[in-house]
Amino acid sequence: MTDTLHPEDRKLITLARATRARNGVAEGAAVRDETGRTYVAGTVALDSLRLSALQTAVAMAVASGATSLEAAAVVSEAAAVPDADRAAVRDLGGPRTPVLLAGPDGTPGATITAG
């Protein structure tokens, strides 16, 4: 699967993995907007606010003026992307937006749609 991954999608996984490692959080995520800009985030785990890395990355894109998403990636130990995370991607990018899931070592796993 790694050999067939588009270089821009590989970049999303690399950025998400680096954020997860640098910040010592459970997940790292990255999204690419309609202009090719990327937004990277880690898990937010405060007493008063809990957001997954993917939800945070989508929020950063929206706050920066993005109007759509081309793709999203999350690096996690989880076996699946939660519905709430897919919903956040779907809200901005639409149901066909690809969501890549990779393990902590950056190895790509499933690619699903936000739909």
DSSP file (Angstrom, degrees, kcal/mol; ACC not computed):
  #  RESIDUE AA STRUCTURE BP1 BP2  ACC     N-H-->O    O-->H-N    N-H-->O    O-->H-N    TCO  KAPPA ALPHA  PHI   PSI    X-CA   Y-CA   Z-CA
    1    1 A M    >>        0   0    0      0, 0.0     3,-0.8     0, 0.0     4,-0.7   0.000 360.0 360.0 360.0 -36.2    0.0    0.0    0.0
    2    2 A T  G >4  +     0   0    0      1,-0.2     3,-0.9     2,-0.2     8,-0.1   0.871 360.0  55.5 -57.8 -39.3    2.9    2.4    0.8
    3    3 A D  G 34 S+     0   0    0      1,-0.2    -1,-0.2     3,-0.0     0, 0.0   0.774 109.2  46.5 -67.4 -26.7    4.1    2.3   -2.8
    4    4 A T  G <4 S+     0   0    0     -3,-0.8     2,-0.3     2,-0.1    -1,-0.2   0.482  84.6 113.4 -94.9  -3.6    0.7    3.3   -4.2
    5    5 A L  S << S-     0   0    0     -3,-0.9     5,-0.0    -4,-0.7    -3,-0.0  -0.531  74.4-114.9 -74.0 129.9    0.2    6.2   -1.8
    6    6 A H    >>  -     0   0    0     -2,-0.3     4,-2.5     1,-0.1     3,-0.6  -0.344  23.5-119.9 -60.9 141.9    0.2    9.6   -3.5
    7    7 A P  H 3> S+     0   0    0      0, 0.0     4,-2.1     0, 0.0    -1,-0.1   0.841 113.7  53.4 -56.0 -35.5    3.1   11.8   -2.3
    8    8 A E  H 3> S+     0   0    0      2,-0.2     4,-1.4     1,-0.2     5,-0.1   0.852 110.5  47.0 -69.6 -32.6    0.8   14.5   -1.0
    9    9 A D  H <> S+     0   0    0     -3,-0.6     4,-1.9     2,-0.2    -1,-0.2   0.874 109.4  53.3 -73.6 -37.7   -1.1   11.9    1.1
   10   10 A R  H  X S+     0   0    0     -4,-2.5     4,-2.5     1,-0.2    -2,-0.2   0.894 105.9  55.4 -60.1 -39.7    2.2   10.4    2.3
   11   11 A K  H  X S+     0   0    0     -4,-2.1     4,-2.7    -5,-0.2     5,-0.2   0.900 104.1  53.2 -60.4 -41.9    3.1   14.0    3.4
   12   12 A L  H  X S+     0   0    0     -4,-1.4     4,-2.5     1,-0.2    -1,-0.2   0.926 110.5  46.8 -59.5 -44.3   -0.1   14.2    5.5
   13   13 A I  H  X S+     0   0    0     -4,-1.9     4,-2.8     2,-0.2    -2,-0.2   0.919 111.9  50.7 -64.1 -43.2    0.8   11.0    7.3
   14   14 A T  H  X S+     0   0    0     -4,-2.5     4,-2.3     1,-0.2    -2,-0.2   0.919 112.5  46.2 -61.2 -44.6    4.4   12.2    7.9
   15   15 A L  H  X S+     0   0    0     -4,-2.7     4,-2.2     2,-0.2    -1,-0.2   0.910 113.7  48.5 -64.9 -42.3    3.2   15.5    9.3
   16   16 A A  H  X S+     0   0    0     -4,-2.5     4,-2.2    -5,-0.2    -2,-0.2   0.911 112.1  49.0 -64.6 -42.3    0.6   13.8   11.5
   17   17 A R  H  X S+     0   0    0     -4,-2.8     4,-2.4     1,-0.2    -2,-0.2   0.916 110.6  50.3 -64.0 -43.2    3.1   11.3   12.8
   18   18 A A  H  X S+     0   0    0     -4,-2.3     4,-2.9    -5,-0.2     5,-0.2   0.898 110.7  49.3 -63.3 -40.8    5.7   14.0   13.6
   19   19 A T  H  X S+     0   0    0     -4,-2.2     4,-2.4     2,-0.2     6,-0.3   0.913 110.2  50.8 -64.7 -42.7    3.1   16.0   15.5
   20   20 A R  H  X>S+     0   0    0     -4,-2.2     5,-1.4     1,-0.2     4,-1.0   0.935 116.2  41.2 -59.7 -46.8    2.0   12.9   17.5
   21   21 A A  H  <5S+     0   0    0     -4,-2.4     3,-0.3     2,-0.2    -2,-0.2   0.926 115.5  49.0 -68.7 -45.9    5.6   12.2   18.5
   22   22 A R  H  <5S+     0   0    0     -4,-2.9    -2,-0.2     1,-0.2    -1,-0.2   0.885 119.6  37.1 -63.2 -40.2    6.7   15.8   19.1
   23   23 A N  H  <5S-     0   0    0     -4,-2.4    -1,-0.2    -5,-0.2    -2,-0.2   0.548 101.0-130.1 -92.8  -7.5    3.7   16.5   21.4
   24   24 A G  T  <5 +     0   0    0     -4,-1.0     2,-0.2    -3,-0.3    -3,-0.2   0.889  57.0 145.3  61.9  40.2    3.5   13.1   23.1
   25   25 A V      < -     0   0    0     -5,-1.4    -1,-0.2    -6,-0.3    -2,-0.1  -0.636  63.0-110.7-109.2 167.2   -0.2   12.8   22.4
   26   26 A A  S    S+     0   0    0     -2,-0.2    51,-0.4     1,-0.1     2,-0.3   0.835  96.6  17.9 -65.4 -34.6   -2.4    9.9   21.5
   27   27 A E        -     0   0    0     49,-0.1    16,-1.4    -7,-0.1     2,-0.4  -0.963  57.2-160.3-138.8 153.1   -3.1   10.9   17.9
   28   28 A G  E     -AB  42  75A   0     47,-1.8    47,-3.2    -2,-0.3     2,-0.3  -0.974  18.8-178.4-126.2 146.8   -1.7   13.2   15.3
   29   29 A A  E     -AB  41  74A   0     12,-2.7    12,-2.4    -2,-0.4     2,-0.3  -0.974  11.8-170.8-144.0 157.5   -3.7   14.4   12.3
   30   30 A A  E     -AB  40  73A   0     43,-2.3    43,-2.6    -2,-0.3     2,-0.3  -0.992   3.8-167.7-146.4 144.7   -3.3   16.5    9.2
   31   31 A V  E     -AB  39  72A   0      8,-2.2     8,-2.2    -2,-0.3     2,-0.5  -0.954  12.0-145.2-130.4 152.9   -5.7   17.7    6.6
   32   32 A R  E     -AB  38  71A   0     39,-2.5    38,-3.3    -2,-0.3    39,-1.2  -0.978  19.2-147.4-118.9 126.8   -5.2   19.3    3.2
   33   33 A D  E >   - B   0  69A   0      4,-2.8     3,-1.7    -2,-0.5    36,-0.3  -0.174  36.4 -85.8 -86.7-176.7   -7.6   22.0    2.0
   34   34 A E  T 3  S+     0   0    0     34,-1.2    35,-0.1     1,-0.3    -1,-0.1   0.638 127.9  49.6 -66.0 -15.6   -8.8   22.9   -1.5
   35   35 A T  T 3  S-     0   0    0     33,-0.2    -1,-0.3     2,-0.1     3,-0.1   0.428 120.9-103.2-101.4  -1.0   -5.8   25.1   -2.1
   36   36 A G  S <  S+     0   0    0     -3,-1.7    -2,-0.1     1,-0.3     2,-0.1   0.401  74.2 141.2  94.2  -2.4   -3.2   22.5   -1.0
   37   37 A R        -     0   0    0     -5,-0.1    -4,-2.8     1,-0.0     2,-0.3  -0.457  40.9-142.4 -71.1 146.7   -2.5   24.1    2.4
   38   38 A T  E     -A   32   0A   0     -6,-0.2     2,-0.4    -2,-0.1    -6,-0.2  -0.859  11.9-163.3-113.8 149.3   -2.1   21.7    5.3
   39   39 A Y  E     -A   31   0A   0     -8,-2.2    -8,-2.2    -2,-0.3     2,-0.4  -0.999  10.6-166.4-130.6 130.5   -3.2   21.9    8.9
   40   40 A V  E     +A   30   0A   0     -2,-0.4     2,-0.3   -10,-0.2   -10,-0.2  -0.930  13.3 161.0-124.5 140.6   -1.7   19.7   11.5
   41   41 A A  E     -A   29   0A   0    -12,-2.4   -12,-2.7    -2,-0.4     2,-0.2  -0.984  23.8-141.8-153.8 161.4   -2.8   19.0   15.1
   42   42 A G  E     -A   28   0A   0     -2,-0.3   -14,-0.2   -14,-0.2    14,-0.1  -0.671  48.7 -66.0-114.8 175.1   -2.6   16.6   18.0
   43   43 A T        -     0   0    0    -16,-1.4     2,-0.6    -2,-0.2     9,-0.2  -0.343  43.1-144.0 -59.7 138.8   -5.2   15.4   20.5
   44   44 A V  E     +E   51   0B   0      7,-2.7     7,-2.2    -3,-0.1     2,-0.3  -0.952  24.6 171.0-107.6 118.5   -6.5   18.1   22.8
   45   45 A A  E     +E   50   0B   0     -2,-0.6     2,-0.2     5,-0.2     5,-0.2  -0.660  15.3 146.4-132.9  77.0   -7.2   16.7   26.3
   46   46 A L        -     0   0    0      3,-3.0     3,-0.2    -2,-0.3    -2,-0.0  -0.663  60.0-111.4-102.4 163.2   -8.0   19.4   28.7
   47   47 A D  S    S+     0   0    0     -2,-0.2     3,-0.1     1,-0.2    -1,-0.1   0.888 120.3  32.8 -59.3 -37.2  -10.4   19.2   31.7
   48   48 A S  S    S+     0   0    0      1,-0.2     2,-0.3    -3,-0.0    -1,-0.2   0.500 123.9  41.5-100.0  -5.3  -12.8   21.5   29.9
   49   49 A L        -     0   0    0     -3,-0.2    -3,-3.0     2,-0.0     2,-0.5  -0.961  54.1-180.0-149.8 125.8  -12.2   20.5   26.2
   50   50 A R  E     +E   45   0B   0     -2,-0.3     2,-0.4    -5,-0.2    -5,-0.2  -0.978  14.5 159.6-128.9 118.8  -11.6   17.2   24.5
   51   51 A L  E     -E   44   0B   0     -7,-2.2    -7,-2.7    -2,-0.5    -2,-0.0  -0.997  35.9-123.0-135.8 140.8  -11.0   17.0   20.8
   52   52 A S     >  -     0   0    0     -2,-0.4     4,-2.2    -9,-0.2     5,-0.2  -0.329  34.9-107.0 -70.8 165.4   -9.5   14.3   18.7
   53   53 A A  H  > S+     0   0    0      1,-0.2     4,-2.4     2,-0.2   -24,-0.2   0.896 121.0  50.2 -61.3 -40.3   -6.5   15.2   16.6
   54   54 A L  H  > S+     0   0    0      2,-0.2     4,-2.3     1,-0.2    -1,-0.2   0.906 109.4  50.0 -68.5 -41.2   -8.6   15.0   13.4
   55   55 A Q  H  > S+     0   0    0      1,-0.2     4,-2.3     2,-0.2    -1,-0.2   0.904 112.2  49.2 -60.8 -40.5  -11.3   17.2   14.9
   56   56 A T  H  X S+     0   0    0     -4,-2.2     4,-2.3     2,-0.2    -2,-0.2   0.906 110.0  50.3 -66.7 -42.0   -8.7   19.8   15.9
   57   57 A A  H  X S+     0   0    0     -4,-2.4     4,-2.0     2,-0.2    -2,-0.2   0.908 111.6  48.3 -63.4 -42.0   -7.1   19.8   12.5
   58   58 A V  H  X S+     0   0    0     -4,-2.3     4,-2.5     2,-0.2    -2,-0.2   0.920 110.8  51.3 -63.3 -43.1  -10.4   20.3   10.8
   59   59 A A  H  X S+     0   0    0     -4,-2.3     4,-2.7     1,-0.2    -2,-0.2   0.893 108.7  51.3 -61.6 -39.4  -11.2   23.2   13.2
   60   60 A M  H  X S+     0   0    0     -4,-2.3     4,-1.2     2,-0.2    -1,-0.2   0.898 109.6  50.2 -64.5 -39.7   -7.8   24.8   12.4
   61   61 A A  H  <>S+     0   0    0     -4,-2.0     5,-2.6     2,-0.2     3,-0.4   0.937 112.8  45.9 -63.0 -46.7   -8.6   24.6    8.7
   62   62 A V  H ><5S+     0   0    0     -4,-2.5     3,-1.7     1,-0.2    -2,-0.2   0.927 111.1  52.2 -61.5 -45.6  -12.0   26.2    9.2
   63   63 A A  H 3<5S+     0   0    0     -4,-2.7    -1,-0.2     1,-0.3    -2,-0.2   0.735 108.0  53.4 -64.3 -22.0  -10.6   28.9   11.4
   64   64 A S  T 3<5S-     0   0    0     -4,-1.2    -1,-0.3    -3,-0.4    -2,-0.2   0.406 126.3 -98.0 -93.9   1.2   -8.0   29.6    8.7
   65   65 A G  T < 5 +     0   0    0     -3,-1.7    -3,-0.2    -4,-0.3    -2,-0.1   0.534  65.4 157.6  99.0   7.4  -10.6   30.1    6.0
   66   66 A A      < -     0   0    0     -5,-2.6    -1,-0.3    -6,-0.2     3,-0.1  -0.380  22.1-171.0 -64.0 142.6  -10.6   26.7    4.3
   67   67 A T        +     0   0    0      1,-0.2     2,-0.3    -2,-0.0    -1,-0.1   0.487  66.8   8.1-112.1  -7.6  -13.9   26.0    2.4
   68   68 A S        -     0   0    0     -7,-0.1   -34,-1.2    25,-0.0     2,-0.4  -0.975  65.3-127.0-161.4 166.6  -13.2   22.4    1.6
   69   69 A L  E     -B   33   0A   0     -2,-0.3   -36,-0.3    23,-0.3     3,-0.1  -0.966   7.6-168.9-123.4 142.2  -10.9   19.5    2.2
   70   70 A E  E    S-     0   0A   0    -38,-3.3     2,-0.3    -2,-0.4   -37,-0.2   0.780  74.7 -17.2 -91.5 -35.5   -9.0   17.3   -0.3
   71   71 A A  E     -B   32   0A   0    -39,-1.2   -39,-2.5    26,-0.2    -1,-0.4  -0.987  53.6-152.8-165.5 161.8   -7.9   14.7    2.2
   72   72 A A  E     -Bc  31  99A   0     26,-1.9    28,-2.9    -2,-0.3     2,-0.3  -0.976   7.9-167.9-141.4 153.4   -7.3   13.9    5.8
   73   73 A A  E     -Bc  30 100A   0    -43,-2.6   -43,-2.3    -2,-0.3     2,-0.4  -0.998   1.8-168.5-142.9 145.3   -4.9   11.6    7.7
   74   74 A V  E     -Bc  29 101A   0     26,-2.4    28,-2.6    -2,-0.3     2,-0.5  -1.000   9.6-154.6-134.2 137.3   -4.7   10.4   11.3
   75   75 A V  E     +Bc  28 102A   0    -47,-3.2   -47,-1.8    -2,-0.4     2,-0.3  -0.957  40.4 131.7-111.3 121.4   -1.9    8.5   13.0
   76   76 A S        -     0   0    0     26,-2.4   -49,-0.1    -2,-0.5    30,-0.1  -0.970  66.7-116.5-160.0 163.9   -3.1    6.5   15.9
   77   77 A E  S    S+     0   0    0    -51,-0.4    26,-0.1    -2,-0.3   -50,-0.1   0.536  81.7 112.7 -83.5  -8.9   -3.0    3.1   17.6
   78   78 A A        -     0   0    0      1,-0.1    -2,-0.2    24,-0.1     3,-0.1  -0.251  67.5-140.4 -65.3 152.0   -6.8    2.8   16.9
   79   79 A A  S    S+     0   0    0      1,-0.1     2,-0.3    30,-0.0    -1,-0.1   0.583  82.5  22.7 -88.1 -11.9   -8.0    0.2   14.5
   80   80 A A  S    S-     0   0    0     30,-0.0    -1,-0.1     0, 0.0    -2,-0.1  -0.973  80.9-106.2-150.4 160.1  -10.6    2.6   13.0
   81   81 A V        -     0   0    0     -2,-0.3     5,-0.1    18,-0.1    20,-0.0  -0.825  47.0-117.1 -89.6 121.7  -11.5    6.3   12.5
   82   82 A P    >>  -     0   0    0      0, 0.0     4,-2.1     0, 0.0     3,-0.6  -0.183  17.4-117.6 -60.0 150.9  -14.3    7.2   14.9
   83   83 A D  H 3> S+     0   0    0      1,-0.2     4,-2.4     2,-0.2     5,-0.2   0.856 113.9  57.6 -56.5 -38.4  -17.6    8.3   13.4
   84   84 A A  H 3> S+     0   0    0      2,-0.2     4,-1.6     1,-0.2    -1,-0.2   0.863 107.2  48.1 -63.9 -35.4  -17.3   11.8   15.0
   85   85 A D  H <> S+     0   0    0     -3,-0.6     4,-1.9     2,-0.2    -1,-0.2   0.917 111.7  48.6 -69.5 -44.3  -13.9   12.3   13.3
   86   86 A R  H  X S+     0   0    0     -4,-2.1     4,-2.7     1,-0.2    -2,-0.2   0.871 108.4  55.7 -62.8 -36.3  -15.3   11.3    9.9
   87   87 A A  H  X S+     0   0    0     -4,-2.4     4,-2.5     2,-0.2    -1,-0.2   0.896 105.0  51.8 -63.8 -40.1  -18.3   13.6   10.5
   88   88 A A  H  X S+     0   0    0     -4,-1.6     4,-1.1     2,-0.2    -1,-0.2   0.916 112.8  44.9 -63.0 -42.8  -15.9   16.6   11.0
   89   89 A V  H  X>S+     0   0    0     -4,-1.9     4,-3.5     1,-0.2     5,-0.5   0.920 113.1  51.4 -64.9 -44.1  -14.1   15.8    7.8
   90   90 A R  H  X5S+     0   0    0     -4,-2.7     4,-1.8    24,-0.2    -2,-0.2   0.879 102.9  59.6 -61.2 -40.1  -17.5   15.3    6.0
   91   91 A D  H  <5S+     0   0    0     -4,-2.5    -1,-0.2     1,-0.2    -2,-0.2   0.854 121.0  24.9 -58.8 -35.8  -18.8   18.6    7.2
   92   92 A L  H  <5S+     0   0    0     -4,-1.1   -23,-0.3    -3,-0.4    -2,-0.2   0.821 136.1  27.9 -97.9 -37.4  -16.0   20.5    5.5
   93   93 A G  H  <5S-     0   0    0     -4,-3.5    -3,-0.2   -25,-0.3     3,-0.2   0.655 103.2-116.7-103.6 -17.2  -14.9   18.2    2.7
   94   94 A G    ><< -     0   0    0     -4,-1.8     3,-1.4    -5,-0.5    20,-0.3  -0.221  40.6 -65.4  97.1 167.1  -18.0   16.2    1.8
   95   95 A P  T 3  S+     0   0    0      0, 0.0    20,-2.7     0, 0.0    -1,-0.2   0.688 127.4  56.5 -68.2 -20.0  -18.7   12.5    2.0
   96   96 A R  T 3  S+     0   0    0     -3,-0.2    -2,-0.1    18,-0.2    -6,-0.0   0.438  73.6 123.6 -93.0   1.0  -16.2   11.4   -0.6
   97   97 A T    <   -     0   0    0     -3,-1.4    17,-1.8     1,-0.1     2,-0.2  -0.443  65.5-121.7 -63.9 125.2  -13.2   13.0    1.1
   98   98 A P  E     - D   0 113A   0      0, 0.0   -26,-1.9     0, 0.0     2,-0.5  -0.469  23.1-163.0 -71.6 139.2  -10.5   10.3    1.7
   99   99 A V  E     -cD  72 112A   0     13,-3.1    13,-2.5   -28,-0.2     2,-0.4  -0.980   7.4-156.8-123.1 115.9   -9.5    9.7    5.3
  100  100 A L  E     -cD  73 111A   0    -28,-2.9   -26,-2.4    -2,-0.5     2,-0.5  -0.758   1.9-159.2 -95.3 137.3   -6.2    7.8    5.7
  101  101 A L  E     +c   74   0A   0      9,-2.7     8,-3.2    -2,-0.4     2,-0.3  -0.972  14.6 177.4-116.2 127.8   -5.4    5.9    8.9
  102  102 A A  E     -cD  75 108A   0    -28,-2.6   -26,-2.4    -2,-0.5   -24,-0.1  -0.934  27.1-115.4-128.3 153.0   -1.8    5.0    9.8
  103  103 A G    >   -     0   0    0      4,-2.2     3,-2.6    -2,-0.3   -26,-0.2  -0.256  44.6 -90.0 -76.5 171.1   -0.2    3.3   12.7
  104  104 A P  T 3  S+     0   0    0      0, 0.0   -27,-0.1     0, 0.0    -1,-0.1   0.746 127.9  57.5 -55.7 -26.2    2.2    5.0   15.1
  105  105 A D  T 3  S-     0   0    0      2,-0.1   -88,-0.0     1,-0.0   -30,-0.0   0.442 120.7-108.2 -85.3   1.4    5.1    4.0   12.8
  106  106 A G    <   +     0   0    0     -3,-2.6   -93,-0.1     1,-0.3   -89,-0.1   0.460  68.6 148.3  88.2   1.3    3.5    5.8    9.9
  107  107 A T        -     0   0    0      1,-0.1    -4,-2.2   -94,-0.0    -1,-0.3  -0.580  50.4-121.0 -71.7 120.8    2.6    2.6    8.1
  108  108 A P  E     +D  102   0A   0      0, 0.0    -6,-0.3     0, 0.0  -106,-0.1  -0.337  38.7 168.9 -63.4 140.0   -0.6    3.3    6.1
  109  109 A G  E     +     0   0A   0     -8,-3.2    -7,-0.1     1,-0.4     2,-0.1   0.280  50.8   3.4-114.1-115.5   -3.6    1.1    7.0
  110  110 A A  E     -     0   0A   0    -31,-0.1    -9,-2.7   -10,-0.1     2,-0.5  -0.438  50.8-158.5 -77.5 146.6   -7.1    1.7    5.8
  111  111 A T  E     +D  100   0A   0    -11,-0.2   -11,-0.2    -2,-0.1     2,-0.2  -0.988  27.1 162.6-120.2 118.8   -8.2    4.5    3.5
  112  112 A I  E     -D   99   0A   0    -13,-2.5   -13,-3.1    -2,-0.5     2,-0.3  -0.632  35.3-107.3-121.4 179.9  -11.9    5.2    3.9
  113  113 A T  E     -D   98   0A   0    -15,-0.2   -17,-0.2    -2,-0.2   -23,-0.1  -0.766  21.7-122.3-108.0 162.4  -14.2    8.1    3.0
  114  114 A A              0   0    0    -17,-1.8   -24,-0.2   -20,-0.3   -18,-0.2   0.725 360.0 360.0 -69.8 -20.5  -15.7   10.6    5.3
  115  115 A G              0   0    0    -20,-2.7    -1,-0.2   -18,-0.2   -19,-0.1   0.348 360.0 360.0 -52.3 360.0  -19.1    9.5    4.0
